[in-house]
């Protein structure tokens, strides 16, 4: 950082500090300001003496003008500057060192008497600006790009702070000094980004000035948006004029131009035609800028401000464009060429610096412009030599429909361009963008593609090639068949494979894939392309590869209407899904794998028992470890989670959550694929597919669950086709389905999923007359009940598992009614086994869940004692058939009922304390309801027990009165039946009590 002080000299000896503006031959408007009355004072006096009047006729004209302006307002179809800002900053960067020259004057204030003349006020203002321009010089050298950006941001903040502290002159100093930076092209590659940063400051300044003057007009009431000059008070007008006077006194062209353009909107406060008169003057001033790059960005800023303030004033926009054409030859002049040699910048790189500015100018000019004007602009560009840069911007900015209708003409212009100055593949890229949005004439489409690809395929740089090819893929997919798309893919593979160039072009390759998937929804056509899968293989970075596979599956699930069995589609999508599955960083140990035998590490590995049912000679055996349809049927072994490395920090929890979310999203896509696979009546092929899928997706538990559901559904579909009467072949097949489920369920880590699937698979096996298999499923479910945790995590919160467990057990009990007893296991062995597990389970403290299970078991036992069961399964003999009402069987049921009732009564005694009375009343009423519905109340003991339970439930008044009343009404109705007349006597002993 260097500091120097320069002595203020006479104004006549001052010179411009901008080399760019020195080429202007216009005289200094302030050269005679010290002699007599200066021009600014004359301007002020003229403004003060002007009395605006508005006649009735002129008022009508004004209303008509405003109506036209409103019709030509910028709409949502106009891309704003803010959308381009980030792209420019990201694209135009540099590693060279930058510098900032700041000439910041002293902040001393100069007092003036109230009686000073106008010229004296102007003299004071000019002295302040002199102090600004010729004060202390501060130069910041050797700044990196980030340091430069930070310094500019600091200046922007300083501007806001100075304004907020009422240091308006200091704020103006900052804006002027920042504007001067736009005359510096010493690091030319960074100039577009510098322009963006500096104009942000100018925009801030323009808003501050406009808002200040607006606020001065808001007393006593706010100024309307559509205000006129008559609505502006004199104080606001004087302040506005003061700002324009200060800016007009800036001697250097570039800062004077930019700062005045920044407050262009303030002309609305002075007169109706101020903006209309100022825009042409500022447009003409730009002709005095010698550097063509500086000039084109000045025009871009003026067009930007013009579109924001007065978009209806098209003449100034057009004038800027035609002035640009007139000065276009400067780009190829000796001055510019020498500058490029000094900075070691190639001409193609230099020309790209113009693109953002010219694009913007053309976008403003072409917005809602008639085709006649666009055609004229196109013809003028055609007449210029070395017009590739302009032609590129024309294709970017003009309406796609206009370009597409004249695509052949544009190709002819591209051919005539000089390859050295601006590469033709960039021109074809711009043409391709337009053709992606609008369709050319059908007869011209194939010649257009051929001409474009002749140029594209000759591009040597892989990055340049793929940038252009990616654009034209959409045109190819939109208008041609798989043959042409396959040819394009082959060319892409040819260019991007050498030296693994594809590794640097994943975003473009992803875009190519996205466009193909947008237009090709028939996957049999897509996968029949010879080069599609080789193209997919170029995505070798795991994260990118997975994203591409996910996009393929998204499209398949969304657009595949009918289930498919096409082997081409299935093989390809299995490969895609396997890629997604393998990407998951599995934290599951090696024990959880698909194997083809017994697990040596797990001696307790479960196998399905092989036994023959003596009641059913045709009852087959369930194979242990293999499927009759598939000798290579793989066995899924139960596994465990790997232990977490102790060195992991607590922040790894977030990573784990991310992994789980990723696994969940992948599982949804794979499950969508599995549901769309159907082999029709070829059930064995469907089962083989599920076997293969289980081996492929072993680490995604939701997929394994979906496969089990699919196989169960397959068994039920087989039953439906056979009408419930299986042949030898289909009987063996449904047993194979049961084997699949039985050896797959233990691999699941979720105990709740295992319980649910064991029960569901047991019900499916029972429906298909696979009695031993159903028996094994239900026994397995009972055996893992002790593993159910008392609490489990739901979205980060611990929840009790009792509700799930009670719901599962009730469902299980309802299934046991139709399950026949095993001849070697004793009477009601599954019911006893379940109740024993419930007895031994560690329930929560102060929980009534165990007793509620006992109460729920009583209706099952009552139903089992009936001669005819409530429901049965066709072709499956339940206990009603096996025992035929055998007294010993009934006695066993009665004995078990007595035991359960005894357990409930013992529990009710323990709830006699005050804190347990509400629970006691609830349980007593529940048991009373069961006895009333299922018990033989002609038995005096049972009848008395029911009365005692009623009284106990109402003893402390905690029972719901409405439920009690409805229960009494029900008993009264039942007692009217002859066979239930004994209920009348019991009804007399039931009384209502309430806590009140």
N, C-alpha and C positions, 0 to 999 in steps of 0.2 A: 504494500500500500504506500503510495507516494502522495505527499501534500505539497502544494505550491500556492503562493499568494500572488495575484497579479494586480497591479495598480490600475485604478480606474482612470481611463484616459478620456479624451474628447470623443464624442459620438462620431465625428466625421472620420476618425481614424480607425474605428472598429471594423472588423471584417467578419465574414461568415465563418463559422467553425465547421461547416458541413461542406465537404468537397462535392457531395452530390448535388447540392443546391446551387453551386457556383455557376452552373451552366445556364441558369435563368438570366435572361437579359432584361427582365422587368425592373424599372427603377424602384429604389427604396421608398415606400410610401411615407416614411417618417424623416426623409432627408432634410426637410425644411421646417421641422416642428419647432425649433427654437426661434425661428424668424416669423414674427407675427402670429396669426392664429393658425393652429395646426388643423389638418384635415379631420381629425377625430372631433375637435371642438365644433367645426362646421357641421359635421354629421349629427352631433348631439343637438345643436341649435335647430337644425332642420327637422329633426325628429320631434323636438319640443313644440315647434310651431305648427306641426302637421295636425290637423283636426279631422279625424276619421268620420266620415258620414256614410250612411247606408240608405239609399232610396228604396222604394218599394220594388222597383224593377231589378235593382242590383241585389236585393234580398232574395228574389226568386232565382236569380242566377246562382247566388251563393248556395241556396238549398239544392239546386240541381247539381252543382259541383260536389257537394258533400254526399249526395246520393250516389254519384259515380264513384267517389272514393270508397264508400262503403262496399260497393259491388266489387271493387277490385282489391279488397283487403286480402292479405296473405292468409291462405287457408291451411288446413292440416296436411294437405298434399305437398306442401313446400317444406323441404328438409331444412331445419333451422341450423344456424351456425354452431350451436351447442353440440349438435350431433357430430360435427366434423372436428371439433376442438381436440378431443381426446385422441383421435386417430392421428392428427398432425403431430401432436406432442410425442406420441409413441413412435412415429415413423421417422421423424427428422431429428436425429440425435448426433452427438459428436463426442470424441474422446480428446479433442484438442482443448487447450487452455483458452479461457475467455476472459474478457476484461470489461469493466464498467467505468466510464468517465462521468463523474458527477460534479457539476459546478454549482454548489450550494452557497448562496449569498448569506449575509448576516441576517439575523432576525430583528434587528433594531427597527423600531417604529419611528415614523416621522410625523410630528404633530403639525397640524394646519389650522389656521383660524377659520371660523365659520364664514367670514366674509370674503374668503379667497375666491378669485374668479375661476371660471370653468377651466381656463388654460392652466391655471396654477394647480388644480386638482389633477389634470392630465399630466403635468410635469412631475407631480409627486408620484403618480402611478408609474410613470416611465422610469423615475429614479429607482423605484423598488425593483422594477424589472432589470434595470442596469445592474443593480446589486446582485440580482439573480444570475445574469449572464456573465458578469465579469468579476464575481466574487471569488471565494476560495475554491480551488480545484482539488477534487479528490478522485484518485484513480485506483481502482481495485484490479489488481493484475493476477494472472495465473489461477483463475477460478475454474474449478471443474464444472461440468454441466449442472450437477446438483447444487453446488454452491451458488451458481448463477441464478438458478431458479429460486433458491432460498432468498437471495438478495432482492430479487424482483418482488417476491412475496412480502419481504420486509418493507419495501417501498410502498406497496399497496396498502399495507397496514398503517404505515406512517401517514399516508394520504388521508386515511379515514380518521386517524387520531388528530391530525392537524385540523381537519374540517370540524370534528366534534369540539375542539377547543377554540373554535372561531379564528383559526389562523389561516384565513382564506388565501393570502398571498403565498404562504409557505406551501399550501396544497397545490397552487398553480405552478410553483417552482418545481415541485416533484413531477408533475405531469409533463411539463416542458422538457425537463432533463431526461425523463424516460422516453419521450417522443424522439429526442435527438439520437437515442440508441438505434433507432430504426434506419438511420443513415449509414450505420456501420455494417459493412459486409466482410469484415476481416476473416470471420469463420463462416464461410458462405453456406456450408451444409446445414448449419443450425438456424439459418435466417427464418424459415417458416415457423419454427417453434418460438423463436424470439418474438416474432410478430404476434403470435397468439398471446404470449405472456404480457407484452406491452399493451396490446389493445384491451386486455382485461382491465388494466389500470385506467385506460382512457374511458372505458365503459363505466367504471365506478365513478370517475370524475363527472362524466356527463349526467349520470343519475343524481349525483349529489347536487349539482347546480340546478338541474330541472326541478328537483323536489324542493329546494330552498325557495325558488321563485314561486313555485306552486303554492307553498305554504303561506307566502306573503299575500296571496290572493284569496286565501280561505277565511278571511275575517270580514264580515261576521259569519258568513256561511261558506261551506266548501265549494270550490270551483267545479262545475260539471265537466265530465270527460269531453264533451263536444262543445267546449267553450269557444267564444270568439274573442277578438282583440278588445271589443268593447267591455268584456267582463273583467279585464285586467286593470288593476288600479295603477296610478302613476308611480307609486313607490316601486312596485314590481317591475314596471317597464324601465325605470331608471336603473335599477339593479341589473336587469338583463342587459341593457345597453352598456353598462359598466364592464360586464364580463366580455362582451364583444370588443370593447375598446382595448381592454388589457390584452386580449388575444391578437388583435390587429397590430399591436405594437411589437409583437415578437418578430425579430428581424430575419431569422432563419426560416426558410421555406417549409421544410418538413415538419418541425414542431408546430408552426402556425397552421399548416394545413390539417394536421391530425387533431389538434386541440379544438379548432373551430368545427371540424366534422363531428367531434365528440359531443358538442353542445348544439348540434344542428337543430335538434328538436325545440330548443328554446326560442327559435324564431317565431313560434306560434304566439308568444307573448307580445311580439312587436307589431307584426302586420300579417295580413292574410296571405300574401304572396312571398313572404320572406324565404321560405324553404324552396319554393319554385325558382326564385332568383338566385339563391345561394348555390344550389347544386351545380348549375352550369359553370358558375365562376370557379368553384372548387375543382370541377372537372378540368377546366382550362389550366388551372394552376399546376396540375400534375404534369403537364407538358414540360414544365421547367425542371423536372427531376431527370438527371442524366443517366443514372443507373437503371437499366430496364427492369431488374429484379425488384429494386426498391419501388419503382413506379407502378409495377403491376400489383404489388401488395397494397400500395396506397389506393389504387383504383378499387381493389377488392374491399378495403375498409369503407370507402365512400359508398360503394354499392350496398354493403351490408347496412350501413346507417340509413341509406336511402330507402331500402326495403322495409326497415323498421318504422321509419318516420312517415314516408310518403310513397308507398308501393305503387300508387297510381301514376306517378311521374315517370313514365317509361322512357321519355326522350333522353334524360340524363344517363339512364342505364345503357341505352343503345349507343349514346355518344362515347361512353367509356369503352365499350367494346370496339367501336370503329377506331377510336384513338389507339387502342391496343394494337389493332391490325396495322395502323400506320407506322407505329414504332417497333413493329415486330422484327424488322430486319436488324435492329440494333443488337439483338441476341447473338447474331452471327458476325458482329463487327469486330474490329481489331482490339478495341478497348476491353471488351468482355473476354476475348480469347487470351489476351495478355494476363488478365486477372486470374483466369483459370489455370494458366501455366504457373503463375506464382504460387497459387494455393494447391497445385497438383490435383485438380478436379477434372475428371473426364466430362466431355460434353453431354453424354447420356445422363450422367448423374446430375449435372447442372440443370438440364432441362426438366428433370423431375421436380426440381425446387419450384418451378412455376405452376405445377399442376394444381395444388390447392387453390391458389388465387384465381387462375383462369377457370377452373371448374366452378368456383363460386360466382364469378362474373357471368359466366354463361348460364348458370342456373338462374340467376336473377333476371337476365335478359330473356331467357326462354320460358319463364314461368307464365303460363296461360297466353303465350304469344301466338299469333296466327301463323298458319303454315307458310304464308307468303313471306313473312319476316324471317322465319327459320330457313326457308329456301334461299333467301337472299344472303343470309349469313353463311350458309353452307357454300354458296357459289363464291363468295369473297374469299373464304378460306382456301377454296380450290385454286384460286388464281395466285395465291402466295407460294413462293418457293420454300422448300424445307418446312412444310406446314404440318409435320407429323404431330408436334406438340398441340397445336390448335385442334387438329382433327381428333386427337384423343379426347380432348376436353369436350368437343362438340358431341361426341358419342356418349360421353358420361352425362352431360347436362341436358341434352335434348330429350324430348319425350320418347320413350321406347317405341311407341307406335309409329312415330315419324321415322325413326332410324330403321325399324324393321321393314317398313314399306319401301325403303330405298336402300336395302341392304346390299344389293348388287352394285349400286352406285358407290357406296362407301368402300366396298371391296376394291373397286377400280381405283379409288383415291388412295387406298392403303398401298396398292401395288406401285403407285407412282411416287411414293414417299422414299426419301433417302434412308437407307438402312442404318447408316453410320450415326446419324443424329439421334434417332429415336427408334428402338427396335420394333420391328413389325409385329412381333408376337404380343407386345403390349397393346398395340392397336387392335389386333384381333381379340384380345381379352376384353377390351372395352366394347367392341362390337358384340361379343358373346353375352355380355351382361345385359345389353339391350334386348337381344334375341331371346334371352331367358324370361323376359317379362312380356314380350309381345311376339306374335307369330308373323314371319314373313310370308309372302305368297307361296302356296303349296308347291308350285312348279319350280320354285327357286331354292327349295330347302336342301336338296341333295347337292346341287352345285355349290351352294354356300358352305356346306359342311366339308366338301372335298377341298375347296380353295383354302379354307381355314386350316384344315388338318395338314395340308401340304407344308404350310409355314410352321405350324406347331411342332410337327414331328422332327423338324430340322433343328430345333433349339437344342443346343448342346448342354447348357447348364440345367441339371436336374431340377433345381429350385424354380428357375424361370419356366421350365417346361411344365411342371406340375401346377404352377400358379395359373397358367393359361389353359391347360387341359382340363383342370377342375371346373373352369367356367363353362367350357363347351360340352361337358358331360350332360348337363341338364338339357341343352338343346337336342343332343342326340337321344336321350331317353324320352323326351317329350314327343318327338316326331318320327322316331324310327323303331325298328324291331330289335329283338335280342341279337340278331346277326351283327348289326352295326355297333351295338353296345359292346358285344363280345370283342369286336375288332379294336374298339377304343381301349378296353381293358387290357388286351394283349399288348397294345402299344405302350400303355402306362407301365405295365410290368417290365417291358423291354428297357424302358428308359430309367426306371427307378431301382431296378435290382442291382446293377453294377455298383461295386463299392458300397453296397448297403445304403444307397442314397435315400431310400424310403424312411430311414430312421430320422431324418431331418424334415420330413414332410408329412408327419402324421395328421396334423390338422386338415391339410388339403385332401389327403387320402380318406379321412373320415367324411369330409364333405362330399367326395365322390360317392362313397357308400350310401350316404344319406339321400343323395339325389336319385340313385338307382332304386333304393327302397321306396322312394316317393312315387315312382312311376310304375314299378313292377311289383304287383301284389300277388300274382300267380307264382307260387313258389316252385311249381314243377317247371315252369319256364325259366325262372331265375336260376335254379340249380342245374338246369340243363345247359347253361352257358359253360363252355369249356374252361373259361378263364376266371369264373367267379370265385371258386374256392382257392385257386392260386393267388388271386388278388387278396382274398381274406388272409392268406398265410403271410402277407407282407406286414401285417400288424403284429409285430413280435414283442413289443413292449407290453407287459402284462396288463397294466391299467388301461391302456388304449384298446388292447385286444378285447378286454372284457366289455368295455363300453360299446364297441362295435357289435359284439355278440348280443348284448342287451338290446341294442337298437333293432337287430334282425328279429329277435324274439318278440319284441314289442309289436312290430309290423305283422308278424305271423299271427299272433293272438288276436290282434285287432281286425285283421282282414280275412282270416281263414274262416269261411262260413260253415263248411262241412268237415266232419272228421275225415282223416286221410289214412291210407295204407300204402301210399306211393313209396316204394323203397328208396328212390332217389331223395325224396324229401326227408324221410325218416333218418336215413344214414347221415345226411348233411346236418340236419338239426340236432341229432344226437352228438355229432362232433362239436357243434356250436355250444350246446348245453354242457357238454363235458368240459369245454374250455372255460365256461363260466364257473363250473363246479370246482375245477382244479385250481382256480385263481384264489380261492378262499384259503387264507393262512390258517390251516387247521390246527387247533389246539387239542385235538383228540388223540389219545395215545394209540400206539400201533396195535393194541389189542382190539380196537374197534375197526376191523377191516373185514372185507368179504373174503372168506376162505372156502376151501372145498373139503373141509374135514373137521375134526374135533379140535378144540383149542387146548393145547397142552398146558397152558397157564391157568386154566379154569377147570378144575376137576368137577366142579358143581355144574358144569354146562348142562343145561336142560335138553333133554330129547323127548320127543312125544312117545308115550308108551305104546308098545305094540301088543295088543291083546285082542282077542276075538270075542264078540258078544254071543253067548250061548242062545240068546233069544232070536238071533237074526243070522241065519246061515250065510246070507249074502253080504253080511256086514264085513267090509274089507278092513284091512289093517292100515294104519298110518305109517308110512315109511320113516325110518330114522336116518336123516342125513341125506336123503336123495329123493328125487321126484320121479314117479313112474314114467312121466312124459319126457324127462330130461335127465339122462344119466349124469350129466355134468352139473346138475342143479347145485348151485352154491349155497352153502350154509352161512347165515349171517350170525356172527358171534356177538355176544354181549360185550360191551366195552365200558371204559371208564374215562373220565376226563383226565388229561395230563395235569400234573401238578404245576402250579405257577411258579416261575423262577422267583426266588427270594429277592433278587437284585432289582426287580421291577419296582418303580415308584408308584405312588398313588395316582399319578396322572395317567397311568396305563388303563385306568377304569374307563376313561373316555374312548381310548383306542378299542377296548373290548366292546363297548357299546356300538362303536362304528362298525366293527366287524360283524356283530350280531345283526345290525340293520342291513348291512350288505348281504349277509347270508339270507336274511328274510326276503329281500327284494329279488335275489337270484332264485330263491325257492318258488316265489310266486310265478316267475316267468317259466321255470321248468315245469311246474305243476300245470300251467296253462297249456304247455306243449303235450304233456302226458294225457290230459283230458281230450285233446284233439286227435289222439291216435286210436283208430278202431279198425280191426281186421274183420269186421262183420261177423259171420258165423264161424270163422276160423278161430275158435276160442283157444286152441292150443298155441297158435301163433301169438295171440294176445298175451298169454301167460309167459311165453318165452321172451316177449318184449319186456314184460315187467321184471323178469329175472335179470335180463341184461341191464335194464335201467337201475335196478337195485345195486348191482355191482358198480355201475358208473357213478351213481350219486349218493354213495354211502355216507358222506359227511354232511349232508343236508337233511336234517331230521324231518322238516315239513314235507320233503319229497318222499321220504320213506313212508310217512303216514299216508300220503296221497296214493302211493303204490298199493298199500294194504287195502285201502278203500276200493281201489280199482279192481283188485283181485276178488274182494268180497262181492263187489257188484258183478263181476264176471261169473262167479258161482251162482248168484241169484238169477242172472240172465240165462244161464244153462238150465236152471230149474224151470224157468218160465217157458223156455223152448220145449222142454221135455214134458211140460204139463204136470210136473211134480213126480213123474214116474221115471226114474233114471234107468238107463241101460247099464250094462257092465262097463262100457267105455266111459259114459258120462259120470257114473258113480266113482270110477277111478280118478276122473278129472277133477271133480269137486273135492275129493280127498287131497289131491295134489294142491288145489287152491288153499285148503286148510293148512297143509304142510307149509306152504309158502308163508302164510300169515304167522303160523306158530313159531317158525324159526326166525322171523324178521322182527316181531314185536319186542323180544328181549334186548334188541340193539338200541331201543329208544331210551334216552336219558330221562325223559319226563315220566314220572310215575303216574301222573294223571292220564297221559296219553296211553300208557300201557294198560291201565285198568279199563279205560273206555274201549280200547281195541280188542282186548281179551273178551270182554263181554259181548261186543258187537260180533266178533268173529265166531264166538260160541253160538250166538243166536243164528248166524248164517249157516254154520255147520249143522245145527239142529234142524233148521228148515230143509236142509238137503239130506236128512236122514243119516248124517255122519255122527252116530251117537258117541262113539269112543273119542272122536276128535272134539266134539262139543264138551264132553266130560273133561277132557284135558285142558281146554281153554278156561273153563270155569274154575277148575282146581288151581290153575296158574294164577287166576285173578285173586282167589282167596289167599293164596300163599304169599302174595306181595302186599296184601293190605297192611301188615305191620310196618312196611317201608314208607307209608304215607306220612309226610312231615306234619306237625301240628300247625305250622304256618308256612306260607309260600309268598314269594315276591310278585306283586302286580304293579307295574309301572313305578318301581322304586319304593313301594309301600308294602309292609308286611300284612297279610290278610290270613285269617283263620281258615283252615281247610275243612272245618266241620261241615259247612253247608254242602260242599262238593261231596264229601264222604257220605253224608246222609242221603243225598240225592242218588248217588251211585248204588248204595246198598238197597234202597227202595226199588230201584230198577232191577237190581240183581235178584231181589226176592220175588218180584213178579215173574221173572224168567224161570225161577226154580219150580214153579207150579207145573210146567210142562216137561221138566227134565226127569226122565225115569231114573230110579235108583240103580246103582251098579250092583250086580248080583253078588260081588265079592266084597263089597264095602259096607254092607249093613244098611239098615233102614234110615232114610233121611240123612245120609252121611254128608251131603253138601250143605244142608241146612245146619247141621250140627257143627260142621267145620267153620262155616261163616260165623255162627254165634260164638264159637270158641275164640276166633280171631277178634271179634268185637269185645269179648270179655278181657282178652289179654292186651288190647290196644291201650296205649297211654293217652287218655283223653285229657283235655285241658282241665285245670282246676275249676271247681264249681260248675261243671258242665253236666247237662242232663242228656247228652247225645246218646250215650250207651243205653240208657233206659228207653229213650225214644225208639231206638232200633228194636229193643225187645217188644215194645208195644206194636211196632210195625210188623213184626214177625207173626203176631197172633192172627191177623186176617189170613196170612198165607197158610198157617196150620189149619185154620178153620175151613179154608177152601179145599185143602188136601183131604179132609175127612168126609167130603161130600161123595155121593155115589157117582155123580156126573160133574166133571169140572167145568168151570166157567168158560174156559177156552182151551183149545188143543191145537196141535200142529198136525196137518194131514200126514198120514202114513207114519206117524211117530206115536208109539204106545206110551202114554203117561202112566203114573202110578195108579190111577183109577182102574186101568186095565190090568196092570201087573198084579195088584193086590186084590182087586175086586171087592173092596170093603171088608177085607180080612180083619176080624176083631183084634188080632195082635197089632196090626198096623194102626188101627184106631186107638188102641191103648197106648202105643208109643207116642202118638200125636198128643193125646190127653196128658200123658206124663210130662211131655216137653212144655205144654201150655202151662201146667201147674208150676213148673220150674221158673218159667219166664214171669208169670204173675207174682210168684213169690219174690223174685228179684226186684220187681217194680215196687211191691209193697214195702220191702226192706228199705228201698231208697226213699220212699215217701216218709218213712219214720224218721230218717236222718234230716229231713227238711222241716221238722216241726219247729225249729227255732224261728224267731221273728224275721230274720233276713231271708229265710227260705220259704216263707208262707205263700208268696205269689207263685213261685215255681211249683210248690206242692199242689196248690189249687189247679194250676194248668195241667200238670201231669195226671192228677186224679180225674179231672174231667175227660182227658184224652182216653184214659183206660176205661172209664165208664162208657164212653161212646163206642169203643171197640166191643165191650161186653154186650151192649145193647144191640149192636148191628150183627155180631157174629156168635154170641154166646146163647146157650140154651137156658133161658132164665126160668124155666120150669123147675130147674134144680134149685132147691131152697138155699143152699150155701152160696151158689153163684148169684142168686137173686138178692140175698142179704149183702153180699159183697158189693153189688152194683149200687144198692141204696147207701151203703156206707161211703162209697167213693163219691156219690152225689153230695152227700152231706159234708164230706171233707172238702170237696171243691168249693162249697158255698160257705164253709165255716167262718172264714175271715172276710168274706165279701169281695174277694178279688176276681171272682168269675164274671165273665161278660154276661150281663143280664139278658141282652137280646138273644144271645146264643142259647141261654137256658130256657127262655120262653119258647123259642122255636123247637127246642128239643122236647119240651113237654107237650107241645101241640102235635109233634110227630108221634110221640108215644100214645097220645089220646087217639089219633087216627089208626095206629096199628092195633090198638086194643079192641077196636070194633070188629076185627076179623075173628072168626070163631076159634081158629087154632092159636090165636095170640091173646085170648081173653085173660090169661094170667097177668098180663101187663096192667090190667085195671087195678088189681090189688097193689102192685108196686107203685102205680101212679099216685095212690093215696098217701104213700109214705114219702113222696118227693116234695119238698117245700122249697120255695124261693127265698133266698136271703141276699141282702145287699149290704155293702159296707156303710151305706148311708143309714 
